[in-house]
Amino acid sequence: MEIQTFINFYLKIFFILTPFFVLSAFLSLTRDLQDLEKKRLAIKVTIAVMISSFVIFLFGKYIFELFGITLDAFRIGAGTILFLSALSMISDGNNTANRGSNHNIAVVPLAIPMTVGPGVIGVLLVIGAEAESIVERLIIGAALFLAVISVGIILYLSTGIKRLLGEEGLIIIPKITGLFVSAIAAQVIFTGIQNFLKLN
């Protein structure tokens, strides 16, 4: 049961981090860098994503309590934002960020908001608030850790992946990721609405 829960959360978090959309942006923003520089930048992005994701996951419950927001209301809001992000990937997956200074792009925009955007923040807040036991939080935490590492590996191997997939592959895969993300978003919204209707 624990293994199934781990796999479910790993896959969900991995897809909402939109790794192939981030890969497209990463390659666009680092096209003038040498391979070694890209790998160093990939490590910095991974660390930034890891820290921000765990802060959101661990302290989400207290944020709800502080602002008096119900979990189901946040589910609907977060799911809507995530769904809009998915639509953006599907309709415009090849439109990545504007290029900026190569020294300042690891945290912003690559880690935040490209990888950890509003939709991801919302879903991580909900997942963190939903986790009731220590064991469940540990399982989800391990899944989150592995998902972020997986995204980091994709960025670290970006040059080889680009050669393997080609330009067309880098256009198509973010759109496929967007379809998965839209399905996750729809489920989050549906759960929020269903629970809200039960309470009322």
C-alpha positions as CSV (number, residue, x, y, z in Angstrom):
1,M,0.0,0.0,0.0
2,E,2.8,2.4,0.9
3,I,4.6,1.6,-2.3
4,Q,1.5,2.3,-4.4
5,T,1.0,5.6,-2.5
6,F,4.6,6.5,-3.2
7,I,4.4,5.7,-6.9
8,N,1.0,7.6,-7.2
9,F,2.4,10.8,-5.6
10,Y,5.7,10.5,-7.4
11,L,4.0,10.4,-10.8
12,K,1.6,13.2,-9.9
13,I,4.3,15.5,-8.6
14,F,6.6,14.7,-11.5
15,F,4.1,15.7,-14.1
16,I,2.9,18.8,-12.3
17,L,6.5,20.0,-12.2
18,T,6.2,19.9,-16.1
19,P,9.8,18.6,-16.6
20,F,9.7,18.7,-20.4
21,F,8.3,22.2,-20.6
22,V,11.0,23.3,-18.2
23,L,13.6,21.4,-20.3
24,S,12.5,23.4,-23.4
25,A,12.9,26.7,-21.4
26,F,16.2,25.5,-20.0
27,L,17.6,24.8,-23.5
28,S,16.3,28.1,-24.8
29,L,17.8,30.1,-22.0
30,T,21.2,28.3,-22.0
31,R,21.8,27.9,-25.7
32,D,25.0,30.0,-25.5
33,L,26.5,28.0,-22.5
34,Q,29.0,25.2,-22.6
35,D,27.8,21.7,-21.5
36,L,29.6,22.0,-18.2
37,E,28.0,25.3,-17.4
38,K,24.6,23.9,-18.3
39,K,25.2,21.0,-15.8
40,R,26.2,23.4,-13.0
41,L,23.1,25.5,-13.7
42,A,21.0,22.4,-13.7
43,I,22.3,21.5,-10.2
44,K,21.5,25.1,-9.0
45,V,17.9,24.9,-10.4
46,T,17.4,21.5,-8.7
47,I,18.5,22.8,-5.3
48,A,16.2,25.9,-5.7
49,V,13.2,23.7,-6.7
50,M,13.9,21.3,-3.8
51,I,14.0,24.0,-1.1
52,S,11.0,25.9,-2.4
53,S,8.9,22.7,-2.9
54,F,9.6,21.4,0.6
55,V,8.9,24.7,2.3
56,I,5.5,24.8,0.6
57,F,4.8,21.1,1.3
58,L,5.8,21.3,5.0
59,F,4.2,24.6,5.9
60,G,1.1,24.6,3.7
61,K,-1.2,23.4,6.6
62,Y,-0.2,26.4,8.7
63,I,-0.8,28.8,5.8
64,F,-4.4,27.5,5.5
65,E,-4.9,28.0,9.3
66,L,-3.3,31.5,9.2
67,F,-5.6,32.8,6.4
68,G,-8.6,30.8,7.3
69,I,-8.9,29.2,3.9
70,T,-10.7,25.9,3.5
71,L,-8.9,23.1,1.8
72,D,-11.6,22.5,-0.7
73,A,-11.8,26.2,-1.8
74,F,-8.0,26.1,-2.3
75,R,-8.3,22.8,-4.3
76,I,-10.7,24.5,-6.7
77,G,-8.5,27.6,-7.0
78,A,-5.2,25.6,-7.3
79,G,-6.8,23.2,-9.8
80,T,-8.0,26.0,-12.0
81,I,-4.6,27.7,-12.1
82,L,-2.9,24.3,-12.8
83,F,-5.5,23.7,-15.6
84,L,-4.7,27.1,-17.2
85,S,-1.0,26.3,-17.0
86,A,-1.7,23.0,-18.8
87,L,-3.7,24.7,-21.5
88,S,-0.8,27.1,-22.0
89,M,1.6,24.2,-22.5
90,I,-0.7,22.5,-24.9
91,S,-1.5,25.6,-27.0
92,D,2.0,27.2,-26.9
93,G,4.4,24.6,-25.7
94,N,7.2,25.9,-27.9
95,N,7.0,29.5,-26.5
96,T,9.6,29.5,-23.8
97,A,10.8,32.4,-21.6
98,N,12.8,35.3,-22.8
99,R,16.5,34.9,-22.4
100,G,18.1,36.8,-19.6
101,S,21.4,36.9,-17.9
102,N,22.9,33.4,-17.6
103,H,24.1,34.0,-14.1
104,N,20.7,34.9,-12.7
105,I,18.3,32.4,-14.2
106,A,18.7,29.4,-11.9
107,V,16.2,30.6,-9.2
108,V,14.3,33.1,-11.4
109,P,12.8,32.2,-13.8
110,L,13.8,28.5,-14.1
111,A,13.1,27.3,-10.6
112,I,10.4,29.9,-9.8
113,P,7.9,30.4,-11.6
114,M,8.7,28.0,-14.5
115,T,9.1,24.8,-12.4
116,V,7.4,25.8,-9.2
117,G,4.6,28.0,-10.5
118,P,1.3,29.0,-9.0
119,G,-0.4,25.8,-10.0
120,V,2.4,23.6,-8.5
121,I,2.4,25.8,-5.3
122,G,-1.3,25.3,-4.9
123,V,-1.2,21.5,-5.4
124,L,1.8,21.1,-3.0
125,L,-0.1,23.2,-0.4
126,V,-3.1,20.9,-0.8
127,I,-1.1,17.7,-0.7
128,G,0.8,18.9,2.4
129,A,-2.5,19.9,4.2
130,E,-4.1,16.5,3.3
131,A,-1.4,14.4,4.8
132,E,-2.7,13.3,8.2
133,S,0.0,10.9,9.6
134,I,3.7,11.2,9.9
135,V,4.1,8.1,7.8
136,E,2.0,9.6,5.0
137,R,4.0,12.8,5.1
138,L,7.3,10.8,4.9
139,I,6.0,8.8,1.9
140,I,4.9,12.0,0.1
141,G,8.1,13.8,1.1
142,A,10.2,10.9,-0.4
143,A,8.0,11.0,-3.6
144,L,8.5,14.8,-3.8
145,F,12.3,14.4,-3.3
146,L,12.6,11.8,-6.1
147,A,10.3,13.8,-8.4
148,V,12.5,16.9,-8.1
149,I,15.7,14.8,-8.5
150,S,14.2,13.3,-11.7
151,V,13.5,16.8,-13.1
152,G,17.1,17.7,-12.1
153,I,18.5,14.7,-14.0
154,I,16.5,15.7,-17.1
155,L,18.0,19.2,-17.0
156,Y,21.5,17.8,-16.2
157,L,21.3,15.6,-19.3
158,S,19.6,18.3,-21.4
159,T,22.2,18.3,-24.2
160,G,22.0,14.6,-24.8
161,I,18.2,14.6,-24.5
162,K,18.0,17.4,-27.1
163,R,20.1,15.3,-29.5
164,L,17.9,12.3,-28.8
165,L,14.5,14.0,-29.2
166,G,15.3,16.6,-31.8
167,E,13.5,19.9,-32.2
168,E,10.2,18.3,-33.0
169,G,10.3,16.1,-30.0
170,L,11.0,19.1,-27.7
171,I,7.8,20.7,-29.2
172,I,5.6,17.6,-28.9
173,I,6.5,16.3,-25.4
174,P,5.6,19.5,-23.4
175,K,2.1,19.3,-25.1
176,I,1.7,15.6,-24.0
177,T,2.8,16.6,-20.5
178,G,0.2,19.4,-20.6
179,L,-2.5,16.7,-21.3
180,F,-1.5,14.8,-18.2
181,V,-1.3,18.0,-16.1
182,S,-4.8,19.0,-17.3
183,A,-6.2,15.6,-16.1
184,I,-4.6,16.0,-12.7
185,A,-6.0,19.6,-12.5
186,A,-9.5,18.4,-13.4
187,Q,-9.3,15.8,-10.7
188,V,-8.2,18.4,-8.1
189,I,-11.1,20.7,-9.1
190,F,-13.6,17.9,-9.1
191,T,-12.6,16.7,-5.6
192,G,-12.9,20.2,-4.3
193,I,-16.3,20.8,-5.8
194,Q,-17.5,17.3,-4.6
195,N,-16.4,17.9,-1.0
196,F,-17.8,21.4,-1.0
197,L,-21.2,20.2,-2.1
198,K,-21.2,17.5,0.6
199,L,-20.6,20.1,3.3
200,N,-23.4,22.3,1.9
